Amino acid sequence: MLDANIRRNESLARHTTLRIGGPAEFFLRVETRTALQQAVQWARTQHLDIFILGNGSNILVSDAGLRGLVIENHADEIQETENEKRETLSVIADSGVSLPGLANRMARRGWRGLEWGIGVPATVGAAVVTNAGAHNGAMSDTLVRAEILDAQDQVRWWLRDELHYSYRTSYLKQNANQFVVLRAELELQRDEPANCIARMNQYTEHRRRTQPTEPSVGSMFKNPPGDYAGRLIEAAGLKGTRVGNVQVSKIHANFFVNLGGATASQVMELVELVQTQVREIFEVELELEIQLVGA
């Protein structure tokens, strides 16, 4: 029985990279694509709100937590088809597959296109929804199509152009409660493994030097056109600014870090402070990159 595996009042702080978040009314971990689809369909019959949780990055969960069912997605099947000329590889990955893990696996076998994902703590499904990216690469660069469960419980493959990708967003993100990504097909290009590994190592070293190690959500704000959110925040003199136990990182100003025991309300207070200062000094409106979840 599905409901026999559901936990009540599960703290979401332990399931997010920021280590912040109140309880989920109902919580379920799924291991397969079929189980994910069944859980979503079951929750809909129970008229429960649904939230799909991947690696827990890029989200801020309310201190009050979440009503409905939180499904932690660990579906991890991967299928590969190499073309006859051995120049490209089609990879069909379940939405719960770790993006850094997939990037590492492909690069070491000489397939390029996902190296940017080595340091992005996301699942394939979350990357498809948010158009995750780094180092001048993004999910939309390699995505061919995505298999999606819609609000009417219909499953079909959506081509990349149907997802209306732009910087860190998509049609799916803008209509988050209606669709669930089941799996995605990516196309990667043949390269020398040494070249792919070198790029991965370069990106990993860059992140090590420029990003904090304390718990964070990742980048807090989207980069405004022609500029960088971190540069603006630092130029406004806000590096190291603290509200309670959350702080603008002293290493990278577009990262807010949890110094221990921080709350979502403290994060939002710091967000508003930073947005206000940047607006007043530079007349730039910083837009959140993270997703706010819960009340």
C-alpha positions as CSV (number, residue, x, y, z in Angstrom):
1,M,0.0,0.0,0.0
2,L,1.3,3.4,-1.0
3,D,0.1,5.2,2.2
4,A,1.9,2.6,4.4
5,N,5.2,4.2,3.3
6,I,4.1,7.8,3.9
7,R,5.6,9.6,6.8
8,R,3.8,12.4,8.6
9,N,5.3,15.7,9.8
10,E,8.7,15.0,8.3
11,S,11.1,17.9,8.8
12,L,12.2,19.2,5.5
13,A,15.3,20.9,6.9
14,R,17.1,17.6,6.6
15,H,16.1,17.3,2.9
16,T,17.2,20.8,1.7
17,T,20.7,22.1,1.0
18,L,20.0,25.2,3.1
19,R,19.0,23.0,6.1
20,I,15.9,25.1,6.6
21,G,12.3,24.2,6.4
22,G,9.3,23.2,8.5
23,P,7.5,19.8,8.3
24,A,5.8,18.2,5.4
25,E,2.3,17.1,6.2
26,F,2.9,13.9,4.3
27,F,6.3,12.7,2.9
28,L,7.1,9.9,0.6
29,R,10.4,8.7,-1.0
30,V,10.1,7.0,-4.4
31,E,12.8,4.9,-6.1
32,T,11.3,4.4,-9.6
33,R,9.6,6.4,-12.3
34,T,6.5,4.2,-12.0
35,A,6.3,4.8,-8.3
36,L,6.7,8.5,-8.9
37,Q,3.8,8.5,-11.3
38,Q,1.6,6.4,-9.0
39,A,2.3,8.6,-6.0
40,V,1.3,11.7,-8.0
41,Q,-1.9,10.1,-9.2
42,W,-2.7,8.8,-5.7
43,A,-2.2,12.2,-4.2
44,R,-4.5,13.7,-6.8
45,T,-7.3,11.3,-5.9
46,Q,-6.9,12.4,-2.3
47,H,-7.0,16.0,-3.3
48,L,-3.6,16.7,-1.8
49,D,-1.2,19.4,-2.9
50,I,1.9,17.9,-4.4
51,F,5.5,19.0,-4.3
52,I,8.3,17.0,-6.0
53,L,11.6,17.3,-4.1
54,G,14.9,16.5,-5.8
55,N,18.2,17.3,-4.1
56,G,16.6,20.1,-2.2
57,S,18.7,22.9,-3.7
58,N,17.4,26.1,-5.1
59,I,14.4,26.1,-2.8
60,L,13.4,27.9,0.4
61,V,10.8,26.0,2.4
62,S,8.6,28.0,4.8
63,D,9.2,27.6,8.5
64,A,5.5,26.5,8.6
65,G,6.3,23.7,6.3
66,L,4.1,22.3,3.5
67,R,0.6,20.9,3.4
68,G,-0.1,18.0,1.2
69,L,2.3,15.4,-0.1
70,V,6.1,16.0,-0.6
71,I,7.5,13.3,-2.9
72,E,11.3,12.9,-2.7
73,N,12.3,11.6,-6.1
74,H,15.1,9.0,-6.4
75,A,14.0,7.4,-9.7
76,D,17.4,6.8,-11.3
77,E,17.1,4.6,-14.5
78,I,19.4,5.6,-17.4
79,Q,19.2,4.4,-21.0
80,E,21.8,5.1,-23.6
81,T,21.7,4.8,-27.4
82,E,24.8,5.7,-29.4
83,N,24.4,6.7,-33.1
84,E,26.0,4.7,-35.8
85,K,28.8,7.1,-36.5
86,R,29.6,7.3,-32.7
87,E,29.4,11.1,-32.8
88,T,26.5,11.6,-30.5
89,L,24.9,9.8,-27.6
90,S,21.2,9.8,-26.7
91,V,20.7,9.6,-22.9
92,I,17.3,9.0,-21.4
93,A,17.5,9.7,-17.7
94,D,14.8,9.4,-15.0
95,S,14.0,12.7,-13.3
96,G,15.5,11.6,-10.0
97,V,19.0,11.1,-11.5
98,S,21.7,13.2,-9.9
99,L,22.9,15.8,-12.4
100,P,26.5,16.0,-11.1
101,G,26.6,12.2,-11.1
102,L,25.4,12.0,-14.7
103,A,27.8,14.7,-15.8
104,N,30.7,12.9,-14.2
105,R,29.7,9.5,-15.7
106,M,29.3,10.9,-19.2
107,A,32.5,13.0,-19.2
108,R,34.7,10.2,-18.1
109,R,33.4,8.2,-21.0
110,G,34.1,11.0,-23.5
111,W,30.7,12.5,-24.0
112,R,30.6,16.3,-23.7
113,G,27.7,18.7,-23.0
114,L,27.0,18.2,-19.3
115,E,30.3,19.2,-17.7
116,W,28.8,22.4,-16.4
117,G,26.5,20.3,-14.2
118,I,29.3,18.8,-12.1
119,G,28.8,21.3,-9.3
120,V,25.1,21.9,-9.6
121,P,23.3,20.0,-6.8
122,A,20.2,19.2,-8.8
123,T,18.3,16.2,-10.2
124,V,17.7,15.9,-13.9
125,G,14.0,16.7,-13.4
126,A,14.7,19.9,-11.5
127,A,17.2,21.0,-14.1
128,V,14.7,20.5,-16.8
129,V,12.1,22.6,-15.0
130,T,14.4,25.4,-14.0
131,N,16.7,25.3,-17.0
132,A,19.6,25.0,-14.6
133,G,23.0,26.1,-15.8
134,A,26.5,27.2,-15.0
135,H,29.7,28.1,-16.8
136,N,27.9,29.3,-20.0
137,G,26.0,26.0,-20.2
138,A,22.4,25.1,-19.5
139,M,20.0,22.2,-19.6
140,S,18.3,23.6,-22.7
141,D,21.6,23.1,-24.6
142,T,21.4,19.3,-24.5
143,L,17.7,18.6,-23.9
144,V,15.9,16.9,-26.8
145,R,12.6,16.2,-25.1
146,A,11.0,15.5,-21.7
147,E,8.4,13.0,-20.7
148,I,5.8,14.8,-18.6
149,L,2.8,13.9,-16.6
150,D,0.2,16.6,-16.9
151,A,-2.7,17.7,-14.6
152,Q,-5.1,15.3,-16.4
153,D,-2.8,12.3,-15.7
154,Q,-1.8,12.1,-19.3
155,V,1.8,11.3,-20.2
156,R,3.5,12.5,-23.3
157,W,6.9,13.6,-24.6
158,W,7.4,17.3,-25.0
159,L,10.0,18.6,-27.4
160,R,12.4,21.2,-26.1
161,D,10.8,24.1,-28.1
162,E,7.5,23.4,-26.3
163,L,9.1,24.1,-23.0
164,H,9.7,27.8,-23.9
165,Y,13.1,28.0,-22.2
166,S,14.8,31.2,-21.2
167,Y,17.3,32.2,-18.5
168,R,16.7,29.9,-15.5
169,T,13.0,29.4,-16.3
170,S,10.6,27.4,-18.5
171,Y,6.9,26.9,-19.2
172,L,7.1,24.1,-16.6
173,K,8.5,26.3,-13.9
174,Q,5.9,29.0,-14.6
175,N,3.1,26.4,-14.2
176,A,4.8,24.3,-11.6
177,N,1.7,22.7,-10.0
178,Q,0.4,21.3,-13.3
179,F,3.3,19.1,-14.5
180,V,5.7,16.4,-13.3
181,V,8.8,15.5,-15.2
182,L,9.2,11.8,-15.4
183,R,12.4,11.6,-17.5
184,A,14.4,13.5,-20.1
185,E,16.3,12.7,-23.3
186,L,19.6,14.5,-23.7
187,E,22.0,14.5,-26.7
188,L,25.7,14.6,-26.0
189,Q,28.7,15.0,-28.3
190,R,31.7,12.8,-28.7
191,D,35.0,14.2,-27.2
192,E,38.2,12.9,-25.7
193,P,37.6,11.9,-22.1
194,A,40.7,13.9,-21.0
195,N,39.1,17.1,-22.5
196,C,35.8,16.5,-20.7
197,I,37.5,15.7,-17.4
198,A,39.7,18.8,-17.7
199,R,36.7,21.0,-18.1
200,M,35.0,19.3,-15.2
201,N,38.0,19.8,-13.0
202,Q,38.3,23.4,-14.0
203,Y,34.6,24.1,-13.1
204,T,35.0,22.2,-9.8
205,E,38.1,24.2,-8.9
206,H,36.4,27.5,-9.8
207,R,33.5,26.6,-7.5
208,R,35.8,25.6,-4.7
209,R,37.6,29.0,-4.9
210,T,34.5,31.2,-5.4
211,Q,31.6,29.6,-3.5
212,P,31.0,29.0,0.2
213,T,30.9,25.6,1.8
214,E,28.3,26.4,4.4
215,P,24.7,25.3,3.7
216,S,23.1,27.4,1.0
217,V,20.4,27.3,-1.7
218,G,22.9,28.1,-4.4
219,S,22.5,31.4,-6.3
220,M,19.9,33.5,-4.5
221,F,19.1,36.0,-7.4
222,K,19.1,35.8,-11.1
223,N,21.8,37.9,-12.8
224,P,20.2,41.0,-14.3
225,P,20.8,41.7,-18.0
226,G,24.4,42.7,-18.6
227,D,25.5,42.4,-14.9
228,Y,25.9,40.0,-12.0
229,A,23.8,39.9,-8.9
230,G,26.8,39.1,-6.8
231,R,28.7,42.1,-8.1
232,L,25.8,44.4,-7.3
233,I,25.4,43.1,-3.8
234,E,29.1,43.3,-3.1
235,A,29.3,46.9,-4.5
236,A,26.4,47.8,-2.2
237,G,28.6,46.9,0.7
238,L,26.4,44.0,1.7
239,K,28.9,41.1,1.8
240,G,28.8,39.6,5.3
241,T,25.5,41.2,6.2
242,R,23.6,39.1,8.6
243,V,20.1,38.7,9.9
244,G,19.9,36.2,12.7
245,N,21.8,33.1,11.6
246,V,21.7,33.7,7.9
247,Q,24.4,35.7,6.2
248,V,25.4,37.1,2.8
249,S,28.4,35.0,2.1
250,K,31.8,36.7,2.5
251,I,33.1,34.6,-0.4
252,H,30.3,35.1,-3.0
253,A,27.6,37.8,-2.4
254,N,24.9,36.0,-4.3
255,F,25.0,33.1,-1.8
256,F,23.2,33.3,1.5
257,V,24.5,30.8,4.0
258,N,23.0,29.2,7.1
259,L,25.4,29.7,10.0
260,G,23.4,27.3,12.1
261,G,19.8,27.4,13.2
262,A,18.7,30.0,10.6
263,T,15.0,30.3,9.7
264,A,13.2,30.9,6.4
265,S,11.8,34.2,7.9
266,Q,15.4,35.4,8.5
267,V,16.3,34.5,4.9
268,M,13.4,36.5,3.6
269,E,14.2,39.5,5.8
270,L,17.8,39.4,4.4
271,V,16.4,39.0,0.8
272,E,14.3,42.1,1.2
273,L,17.1,44.1,2.8
274,V,19.5,43.2,-0.1
275,Q,16.8,44.0,-2.8
276,T,16.0,47.3,-1.2
277,Q,19.7,48.4,-1.0
278,V,20.5,47.4,-4.5
279,R,17.4,49.1,-5.8
280,E,18.2,52.3,-4.0
281,I,21.8,52.4,-5.1
282,F,21.8,51.0,-8.6
283,E,18.1,51.2,-9.6
284,V,18.2,47.5,-10.4
285,E,15.5,45.0,-9.2
286,L,17.0,41.7,-8.2
287,E,14.7,38.8,-9.0
288,L,14.8,35.6,-7.0
289,E,16.3,32.6,-8.7
290,I,15.2,30.3,-5.9
291,Q,11.7,28.9,-5.5
292,L,9.7,29.8,-2.4
293,V,7.8,26.8,-1.1
294,G,5.1,26.7,1.5
295,A,3.0,29.3,3.4
